[in-house]
Amino acid sequence: MRLKNIRLIVAAIVVIGALSALGIILYNGYRNSHKPSDVVMPLESFYGVEEGRAMIILDEGVYGKTALWRHDTAYIDLETVRTMYSHRFFWVPGENLMIYTTPTEVFHFTPGESGFTDNGEAMTGKAPVVELDENGDPYIEVTYLENCGITYSIYDSPHRVMITYSTEGFLAADVIAETQIRVRQDIKADLLVTLEPGEKVRFIDGGGIRENGFIKVMSSNGVRGYIKENCLSESYYDDPVFVEFTWPEYNHHVYYDKVYLGWQLLYTKDSMNYLTSAAKKAPDMTVIAPTWFFLTGTDGGMTDYATTEYVDKAHEFGLKVWATYKNDTIEGQFSCTEDSHTVLSSTKSRTALIDNIMLSVKKFGIDGVNIDFEMLKVDSGIYFIEFLRELSVRCRAEGIVLSVDNYVPENYNAYYDLAEQSKIVDYIIIMGYDQHYAGSDEAGSVSALDWYKKALEGTAAKTDMKRVIMGVPFYTRLWKIDNGKIYVEETPDMAGAEAIVKKAKAEKTWREDEGQYYAEWNSGGKRFKIWLEDDESLRAKTYAAREYEVAGIGAWKCGDELETTWVAIKDALEGELPADEEAAGTE
């Protein structure tokens, strides 16, 4: 009996032991199946950043491009820099040169070299500001971009650049218990980094990526992955933090009073009589712009008709002199379109031209530079703007007014970039004429009021109108229609146009929308049409310009006006408004 009991006890012990062992096995299996993985995946493996590259994290997202990693720093590609920070970095691939222009400085950088120039003075940095990738594309060193207001941090293993760009708030939370960011929404997934209580994470996609109790986040140093939600505080909105930065200010040399500018067409140094006549006929004109300088070749050379005697006499008359620099063809020496592109697209020629302009300013005592470069092609646009940037630095240093003549803004001439010009130059002048030009396929006004108003509206959308001078014409065109073909018979001045109508004994009719008188008649089997410019039409255009608080009125050209014209223009811009105009201005 005792033996039997002993056997039972032994059997029970064996069973209990087996069950215990099985329980332990099952428990360990359960515990192991729910134990978080402690395998750390190296960030280099997770992100797969190539050697010589750095990942860019823009706000909370991985940017579609990588940065170069050289000289222990990161370089951002030019396209990204121009899109996000400044398009004043100007790459000249044929010259292996990067130019960066501020209101007061012009920097030249050669890729791969730590030396550079600042307004022509040699300087040396810690690392090259510009590097090229394997395709020859330029990249800008990230610390230099601090001059453009970039807010960033750099981290290693792998190299990555975190850029704060958006100003919008984002959803965040604080870590309340030690936890890990993992590669997937699973505790068995490899971990990337361990976070301690108090650290902050940013929710990716506003916290919308959730599964298995995990949420997708990014750590403060740019590690992106999945974290357990129960290890986080309640979410809250946080604001991005930016470094303090103020863009260098473009100080503009502008006059306190309104500008009344007249261009004077001159092809001679014997010009004193022309000046005296212009001043006598235009007592209210304040600025005279003689067409003195013409580009003559592709090396930045110019021919000139300037004299110090003219400038001195103009000053005696109380006139400022803004010399006009033109790219017109003169005596077959220059092609407006192709030669202009050659000059503007070459740093050497562009610099030579600017040097020559500034030499002429000092030589003749000129008060302002008026750039009148017309008929540029689309490809020349970026070079023209760079030319103005570089020229503006020199003019600003000398206290010289820089003005630029522009067509009425249209889609086809958008490459003249009025918005950028407005930031750079002192005055933008809109040539509010040639609505219908020699060669137009229909007869029409040189500057109809409704067209002129649209020009004002289009200009206001791109510029600071308080530094805009609106141009008006002192001329018109006499159109001849012969067998269905349209010709410009004559381009008379204001008095000449009136005389033509009077001689033809034609009746003038006022066209309200066009804001001018119109006449037509038959002679010799041909039809003639003319839209007149007179004091009344110019008043109407000036009233329209006044509503936009423009800086002044410019006119093409001196000598074509009546003796009463400038008085009428000034009165319309600054005098008491008639009742109808006053009511229109308050709508």
Beta strands, then each sheet from edge to edge (+ up, - down):
strand 1: 53-58
strand 2: 61-62
strand 3: 67-70
strand 4: 73-77
strand 5: 89-92
strand 6: 97-101
strand 7: 106-109
strand 8: 115-118
strand 9: 121-124
strand 10: 130-132
strand 11: 138-141
strand 12: 151-155
strand 13: 160-164
strand 14: 170-174
strand 15: 179-182
strand 16: 191-195
strand 17: 200-203
strand 18: 210-211
strand 19: 214-219
strand 20: 224-228
strand 21: 236-238
strand 22: 259-264
strand 23: 287-295
strand 24: 302-304
strand 25: 320-326
strand 26: 368-372
strand 27: 401-407
strand 28: 427-431
strand 29: 468-473
strand 30: 478-482
strand 31: 485-490
strand 32: 509-511
strand 33: 516-523
strand 34: 526-531
strand 35: 552-556
sheet 1: 2+ 1- 3+ 4- 11+ 10-
sheet 2: 2+ 1- 13- 12+
sheet 3: 5+ 6- 7+ 8- 9+
sheet 4: 18+ 19- 17+ 14- 21+
sheet 5: 15+ 16-
sheet 6: 18+ 19- 20+
sheet 7: 24+ 23- 22- 35- 29- 28- 27- 26- 25-
sheet 8: 31+ 30- 34+ 33- 32+
end
